[in-house]
Amino acid sequence: MSSPDQARAYASTHAKTFESELIDLLKIPSISAESNHAEDVRRAANWLADQLRSIGAEHVSVMDTPRHPVVYADWLHAGPVARTVLIYGHYDVQPASMADNWTSDPFEPVIQDNVLYARGASDDKGQLFIHLKVLESYLKATGGVPVNIKFLLEGEEEIGSPNLTQFLKDHPDLLSADVCVISDSGSYDIDQPAIVTSVRGLAYMEVWVYGPSIDLHSGGYGGIVHNPALALTQILSQMHDENNHIRVPGFYDSVVPLNDEERARLAETDLNETKLLSETGIPATWGEHGFTLRERLGARPTLEINGLYSGWTGEGSKTVLPAKAMAKVSCRLVADQQPEAIYELVKAYVAQITPPTVRSEVRLLNRGEPALIDSQSAEMQAAFRAYAQGWGREPVFLREGGSIPIVVDIQRLLHMPVIMMGYGLNSDGAHGPDEHYNLSMFHRGIQTAICFLDEVSRMQD
């Protein structure tokens, strides 16, 4: 058997062991957003470092940043003329608790009908772990890998990777490679793999509205003092028009319009509306008029309200007129929109429509740039062939609705192409209750990633 065949056979034989090891990683509540879990984040980093050492990776290091550490490791014995592949992934996860309507403890993984339920199962521990098992499968089965491998595993993706850009700037030689692979995306069907060719950017903001200096009795002041909660909802109600277009002046000015060829390609992978209604429980779809579901999801920007806060929200009644109100607002951005520019436009619009009876403020909390990936590059075609072999079916190209800010940073700072080889499903419930990962996706991912390294090693200059 050839090298990839031997590695694939090893992976199949050790499938149950791989699952058990993944479960051990998922038990660590590496929630980057919560300071009380900082030690858990570091524990997950150390766990991965130990795992990398055990399978034969070298130069393994848990490298500190101002907040959570980066795990680096490599295997560089394919030879000086061999290609080098950089694997990026993140081991931090979103907050999760039983109070969020989980059926089982999010950090006590459960397998039901070959589906693994746990926070981080799909986003991104399960997909990240695929690449560790690929390295193990090659080294244990054949004693080598057809390419050089580097790992860049971060613990801050779920909080916007605030320290990773500087890390890339500080370590360009350490991270230099011919191509970067990111597995942190999904497809819509287990039998139809997908390669993501674009990710949306992000401008995440808080909109604050202030009224009286303190909470007031609604009986004594209701009707003569403008309630900040009411004023906030009045402001938010002016963010979209009757066709669900965003009303912020200049918001669409930088959007690259879809041409007929792009719209035709997106139409080939349009969403099944019946399936979408079933998955989400909504009575009907919603969105910007004049665009298909697929176009709205990956090729058009959005402005969403992610959370609202004001006044009394505890048990029982309290007739309070709140002193302030706040909304969490996020904009998913497409090429060529810039997060800071969108923030300035939203801030100016909020100031324009704020009633004179209250004060408003808009704060930028998080940002990320959108990215486009060339679907015709040699590296992308290697990924295409790898899916055909390892998955058993050729992939489709998709525009992703989510945001992965590191894609642009790697492209610009490390000067290498990025390939989004996702091994999850968009229905895995990432960020929500009962996040899960079909173990067939996990094992197919390992098989496909093994084939990808072989395909990259065969690429012509």
C-alpha positions in Angstrom: 0.0 0.0 0.0 1.1 3.6 -0.6 1.7 5.9 2.3 -1.8 7.5 2.3 -3.4 4.1 2.1 -1.4 2.8 5.1 -2.3 6.0 7.1 -6.0 5.6 6.2 -6.0 2.0 7.3 -4.4 2.9 10.6 -7.0 5.6 11.2 -9.8 3.1 10.5 -8.3 0.6 12.9 -7.9 3.2 15.7 -11.3 5.0 15.2 -12.6 4.2 18.6 -9.4 5.2 20.4 -9.6 8.5 18.5 -13.2 9.1 19.7 -12.2 8.3 23.3 -9.4 10.8 23.2 -11.6 13.5 21.7 -14.1 13.0 24.5 -11.2 13.6 27.0 -10.5 17.0 25.3 -14.2 17.9 25.2 -14.5 17.5 29.0 -12.2 20.5 29.6 -14.5 23.7 29.8 -12.0 25.9 27.9 -14.4 28.9 27.8 -12.2 31.8 26.7 -14.8 34.5 27.4 -15.1 33.8 31.1 -12.2 34.7 33.3 -13.1 32.0 35.9 -12.2 29.4 33.2 -8.8 30.8 32.3 -7.1 27.9 34.0 -9.3 25.5 32.0 -8.2 27.2 28.8 -4.6 26.6 29.8 -5.4 23.1 30.8 -6.8 22.4 27.3 -3.6 23.9 25.8 -1.4 21.7 27.9 -3.6 18.7 27.0 -3.1 19.3 23.3 0.6 19.9 23.8 0.9 16.5 25.6 -1.1 14.8 22.8 1.1 16.3 20.1 4.3 15.1 21.9 2.8 11.6 22.3 2.1 11.2 18.6 5.6 12.4 17.5 5.3 16.1 16.9 8.4 18.2 17.7 9.2 21.7 19.1 5.9 21.6 21.0 5.4 24.7 22.9 2.6 26.4 24.9 3.3 30.1 24.1 1.8 32.8 26.2 -0.1 35.8 24.9 -1.6 38.6 27.0 -4.6 36.4 27.7 -4.8 32.8 26.5 -1.9 30.7 25.1 -1.1 29.5 21.6 0.0 25.9 21.1 2.7 25.5 18.5 4.2 22.2 17.2 5.8 20.9 14.0 7.1 17.9 12.1 9.7 19.0 9.5 11.3 15.8 8.2 9.7 15.6 4.8 12.8 17.3 3.4 13.9 20.8 2.4 12.1 20.7 -1.0 8.9 19.3 0.4 5.9 21.5 0.9 4.9 22.8 4.3 1.3 22.8 5.5 0.3 25.0 8.4 -2.8 23.7 10.4 -4.8 26.4 12.2 -7.5 25.6 14.7 -8.9 26.8 18.0 -9.4 24.9 21.2 -11.5 27.5 23.1 -15.2 27.2 23.2 -18.4 29.3 23.7 -20.0 29.5 27.2 -22.4 26.7 27.9 -24.5 25.5 30.9 -27.6 23.5 31.6 -29.5 26.8 32.1 -29.1 27.3 28.3 -31.5 24.4 27.7 -28.9 21.7 27.2 -30.3 18.2 27.4 -27.1 16.9 29.1 -24.1 18.5 30.8 -22.2 20.3 27.9 -18.9 19.2 29.4 -19.8 15.6 30.0 -19.9 14.3 26.4 -22.6 11.8 25.4 -22.8 9.7 22.3 -26.3 8.9 20.9 -26.9 7.2 17.5 -23.2 7.9 16.5 -23.6 11.6 17.4 -21.4 13.2 20.0 -23.0 15.9 22.1 -20.7 18.3 23.9 -19.7 22.0 23.8 -16.9 22.3 21.2 -17.6 18.9 19.6 -17.9 20.5 16.2 -16.7 24.1 16.9 -13.8 23.5 16.9 -12.3 20.7 19.0 -13.6 17.9 16.9 -12.4 19.4 13.6 -9.1 20.5 15.1 -8.5 17.1 16.5 -8.8 15.5 13.0 -5.4 17.0 12.1 -3.6 15.6 15.1 -5.0 12.1 14.3 -3.8 12.6 10.7 -0.3 13.2 11.8 -0.5 10.2 14.2 -1.8 8.0 11.4 1.0 8.8 9.0 3.8 8.6 11.6 2.5 5.4 13.2 1.7 3.6 10.0 4.6 4.8 7.7 7.1 6.5 9.9 6.8 9.8 8.0 4.5 12.3 6.3 4.8 13.4 2.6 4.8 17.1 3.6 6.2 19.2 6.5 3.5 20.0 9.1 3.1 23.0 11.5 0.3 23.5 14.0 -1.0 26.8 15.2 -3.8 26.2 17.8 -5.2 29.2 19.6 -7.4 29.8 22.7 -9.1 33.0 21.8 -11.0 32.5 18.6 -14.4 32.7 20.3 -13.5 36.2 21.7 -12.3 37.5 18.4 -8.6 36.4 18.4 -7.5 39.7 20.1 -3.9 38.6 20.4 -3.4 36.3 17.4 -2.6 39.1 14.9 0.3 40.3 16.9 1.4 36.7 17.4 1.6 36.2 13.6 3.6 39.5 13.3 6.0 38.3 16.0 6.6 34.8 14.5 6.6 35.0 10.7 9.5 32.6 10.3 8.2 30.1 12.8 4.8 29.9 11.0 6.1 30.1 7.4 4.4 27.6 5.1 3.2 27.0 1.6 -0.5 26.7 2.5 -2.7 27.1 5.6 -5.6 24.7 6.3 -8.5 25.7 8.5 -11.1 23.2 9.5 -13.8 25.3 11.3 -16.7 25.2 8.9 -19.4 22.9 7.6 -21.7 21.6 4.9 -25.4 21.2 4.7 -25.5 17.4 4.1 -23.3 14.6 5.4 -23.0 13.2 1.9 -22.2 16.4 0.2 -18.9 17.9 1.4 -18.3 21.6 1.0 -15.2 23.9 0.6 -15.8 27.5 1.8 -14.5 30.1 -0.6 -15.5 33.2 1.5 -16.2 34.1 5.1 -18.0 37.2 6.2 -16.4 39.9 8.4 -17.8 41.2 11.7 -18.4 44.5 13.4 -19.8 43.8 16.9 -21.1 46.8 18.8 -23.0 47.9 21.9 -25.7 50.6 21.5 -26.3 52.4 24.7 -29.2 54.8 25.5 -29.1 57.0 28.6 -31.9 58.9 30.2 -32.3 59.9 33.9 -29.3 59.7 36.2 -30.9 57.0 38.2 -33.8 54.5 37.8 -37.1 56.3 38.4 -40.6 55.3 39.7 -42.7 54.8 36.6 -45.7 56.1 38.3 -44.0 59.3 39.3 -42.2 59.9 36.1 -43.8 57.8 33.4 -45.2 59.9 30.6 -42.9 62.9 31.2 -39.5 61.2 31.0 -38.5 59.4 27.8 -37.9 55.8 28.8 -34.4 54.7 27.5 -35.7 51.2 26.9 -38.4 52.6 24.7 -36.0 55.0 23.0 -33.6 52.2 22.3 -36.3 50.1 20.6 -37.4 53.1 18.6 -33.8 53.5 17.4 -33.4 49.8 16.6 -36.7 49.8 14.7 -35.2 52.2 12.2 -32.3 49.9 11.2 -34.3 48.1 8.5 -36.9 49.2 5.9 -40.0 47.4 4.9 -38.0 45.2 2.5 -35.5 44.3 5.2 -32.7 46.4 3.6 -30.4 48.1 6.1 -31.1 51.8 6.3 -27.7 53.0 7.7 -26.6 55.5 5.1 -23.6 54.2 3.1 -23.8 50.7 4.5 -23.8 49.0 1.1 -21.4 51.3 -0.7 -18.4 49.0 -0.5 -20.3 45.7 -1.2 -19.0 43.9 -4.2 -22.1 43.1 -6.3 -22.8 39.6 -7.4 -22.5 39.0 -11.1 -24.7 36.5 -13.1 -22.1 33.8 -13.0 -21.7 34.0 -9.2 -25.5 34.0 -8.7 -25.8 30.9 -10.9 -23.1 29.1 -8.9 -24.8 30.0 -5.6 -28.2 28.9 -7.0 -26.7 25.4 -7.4 -26.3 25.2 -3.6 -29.4 27.2 -2.5 -30.9 26.2 0.9 -33.9 23.9 1.1 -36.5 26.1 2.7 -38.5 23.1 4.1 -35.4 21.7 5.8 -34.5 25.1 7.2 -38.0 25.5 8.7 -37.7 22.1 10.3 -34.2 22.7 11.6 -35.0 26.1 13.2 -38.6 25.8 14.2 -39.4 29.1 12.5 -42.8 29.6 10.8 -41.3 31.3 7.7 -38.0 32.6 6.4 -37.0 36.2 6.6 -34.4 38.4 4.9 -33.4 41.0 2.4 -35.9 41.2 -0.6 -34.4 40.5 -4.0 -31.9 37.8 -2.9 -32.1 34.1 -2.5 -31.6 32.3 0.9 -28.0 31.3 -0.1 -27.2 34.9 -1.3 -28.5 36.4 1.9 -26.5 33.9 4.0 -23.1 34.2 2.4 -23.0 37.1 -0.1 -24.9 39.9 1.6 -24.2 41.8 4.8 -26.5 41.8 7.8 -27.3 43.9 10.9 -28.5 41.8 13.8 -29.6 42.4 17.3 -27.9 39.8 19.5 -29.1 40.9 22.9 -31.1 43.5 24.9 -30.7 44.7 28.4 -32.6 47.3 30.5 -34.5 47.8 33.7 -36.0 45.0 35.8 -35.8 41.5 34.4 -36.0 39.5 37.7 -39.0 37.6 39.0 -42.1 39.4 39.7 -43.0 43.1 39.0 -41.0 46.2 39.6 -42.4 49.4 38.1 -39.1 51.0 37.2 -38.3 53.5 34.6 -34.7 52.5 33.8 -31.8 54.9 33.6 -30.2 53.2 30.6 -30.7 50.5 28.0 -28.3 48.6 25.8 -28.4 46.4 22.7 -25.7 44.1 21.4 -25.6 44.6 17.7 -23.5 42.7 15.1 -23.0 43.3 11.4 -21.8 40.4 9.2 -19.8 42.0 6.4 -18.9 40.9 2.9 -16.0 42.0 0.6 -15.0 44.8 0.5 -16.6 46.2 3.7 -14.3 47.3 6.5 -15.4 46.8 10.1 -14.2 50.2 11.4 -15.9 52.0 8.5 -19.2 50.2 9.2 -18.9 51.0 12.9 -18.5 54.7 12.1 -21.5 54.6 9.8 -23.7 52.9 12.4 -22.5 55.3 15.1 -23.3 58.3 12.9 -26.8 56.9 12.0 -27.6 56.2 15.7 -26.6 59.7 16.6 -28.8 61.1 13.8 -31.9 59.2 14.8 -31.5 59.5 18.6 -34.4 61.6 20.1 -33.3 64.8 21.9 -34.9 63.5 25.1 -32.1 60.9 25.6 -28.4 60.4 25.0 -26.8 57.6 23.0 -23.4 55.9 22.5 -22.1 53.2 20.2 -19.1 51.1 21.2 -17.1 48.8 19.0 -16.3 45.6 20.9 -15.1 43.2 18.2 -14.1 43.3 14.6 -13.0 41.0 11.8 -12.5 41.5 8.0 -14.2 39.4 5.3 -12.2 37.1 3.1 -12.4 35.7 -0.4 -10.5 32.6 -1.4 -9.5 31.7 -5.0 -11.3 28.5 -5.9 -9.1 27.9 -8.9 -5.7 27.8 -7.0 -3.6 24.7 -7.1 -4.1 24.2 -3.4 -7.8 24.5 -3.7 -7.8 21.9 -6.5 -5.7 19.6 -4.2 -8.4 19.9 -1.6 -11.1 19.2 -4.2 -9.3 15.9 -5.2 -8.8 15.0 -1.5 -12.5 15.2 -0.8 -13.3 13.1 -3.9 -11.0 10.3 -2.5 -11.4 10.5 1.2 -15.1 11.5 1.4 -16.1 9.6 -1.7 -17.8 12.6 -3.4 -16.6 15.8 -5.0 -17.2 18.9 -2.9 -19.2 22.0 -3.7 -17.9 25.5 -3.2 -19.8 27.6 -0.6 -19.8 31.2 0.7 -19.9 30.9 4.5 -22.2 33.1 6.6 -19.9 33.1 9.7 -16.7 35.0 10.4 -13.2 33.7 10.9 -11.0 36.9 11.1 -7.8 34.9 11.1 -8.2 34.0 7.4 -7.4 37.5 6.3 -4.5 37.9 8.8 -2.9 34.7 7.5 -3.3 35.8 3.9 -1.8 39.2 4.5 0.8 38.7 7.2 2.1 35.2 6.4 1.6 35.6 2.6 0.1 32.1 2.0 -3.1 30.8 0.6 -5.8 29.6 3.0 -8.0 26.5 2.4 -11.2 26.1 4.4 -11.6 22.4 4.6 -14.6 22.0 6.9 -15.6 18.7 8.4 -18.7 19.7 10.3 -22.4 20.2 9.5 -24.1 23.6 9.6 -26.8 21.9 11.7 -24.3 20.9 14.5 -25.7 23.6 16.8 -22.4 25.5 17.3 -22.8 28.2 19.9 -26.2 26.9 20.9 -27.5 24.2 23.3 -26.9 20.5 22.5 -24.0 21.2 20.1 -23.1 17.9 18.5 -20.8 16.2 16.0 -21.7 13.3 13.8 -18.8 10.9 14.3 -19.0 9.8 10.7 -18.0 13.4 9.8 -15.1 13.1 12.2 -13.8 9.9 10.6 -14.5 11.0 7.0 -12.6 14.2 7.9 -9.5 12.2 9.0 -9.6 10.2 5.7 -9.9 13.3 3.6 -7.2 15.2 5.5 -4.8 12.3 5.0 -5.5 12.4 1.2 -5.0 16.2 1.2 -1.5 16.0 2.5 -0.7 13.4 -0.2 -2.2 15.6 -2.9 -0.3 18.7 -1.7 3.0 16.6 -1.8 2.2 15.9 -5.5 1.5 19.5 -6.6 3.5 20.9 -9.4 5.3 24.2 -9.0 
